[in-house]
Amino acid sequence: MCGRNELVSRELLPGSSIPLLKRRKEISRDEAIRVWRETRQAGRVGCSPQW
């Protein structure tokens, strides 16, 4: 199974309730797993979908 992985950065502007898309980059599955591990080790936790 081959999927598409994207690394997305967003910024919440003061006074806005919707984050703005700052950057989107397509990455490999291995890179996505590496980024997820680093993010988890930095203390981030997952959440349920927000839509």
C-alpha positions as CSV (number, residue, x, y, z in Angstrom):
1,M,0.0,0.0,0.0
2,C,1.5,3.3,-1.1
3,G,0.1,6.5,0.4
4,R,1.0,10.1,0.2
5,N,2.5,11.7,3.2
6,E,2.5,15.5,3.7
7,L,4.3,17.6,6.4
8,V,2.0,20.6,7.0
9,S,2.9,23.7,9.1
10,R,0.3,26.1,10.3
11,E,0.2,29.3,12.2
12,L,-2.6,30.6,14.4
13,L,-2.7,34.4,14.0
14,P,-3.9,36.6,16.9
15,G,-7.6,37.1,16.9
16,S,-8.2,34.2,14.5
17,S,-9.8,30.9,15.3
18,I,-8.6,29.2,12.1
19,P,-4.9,28.4,11.6
20,L,-3.3,29.6,8.3
21,L,-1.4,27.1,6.1
22,K,2.2,28.2,6.1
23,R,4.0,25.3,4.4
24,R,3.2,21.9,2.8
25,K,5.8,19.4,1.8
26,E,5.4,15.9,0.4
27,I,7.7,13.4,2.3
28,S,8.5,9.7,2.2
29,R,6.9,7.2,4.6
30,D,10.3,6.8,6.4
31,E,10.7,10.5,6.8
32,A,7.1,10.8,8.1
33,I,7.8,8.1,10.8
34,R,11.0,9.8,11.8
35,V,9.3,13.2,12.2
36,W,6.4,11.6,14.2
37,R,8.9,9.9,16.6
38,E,10.8,13.2,17.1
39,T,7.5,15.0,17.7
40,R,6.4,12.4,20.3
41,Q,9.8,12.5,22.0
42,A,9.5,16.3,22.3
43,G,6.3,15.8,24.3
44,R,3.5,16.2,21.8
45,V,0.5,13.9,22.2
46,G,-2.1,12.9,19.6
47,C,-5.7,14.0,19.7
48,S,-8.9,13.0,18.1
49,P,-9.8,14.4,14.6
50,Q,-11.0,18.0,14.9
51,W,-13.5,17.9,12.0
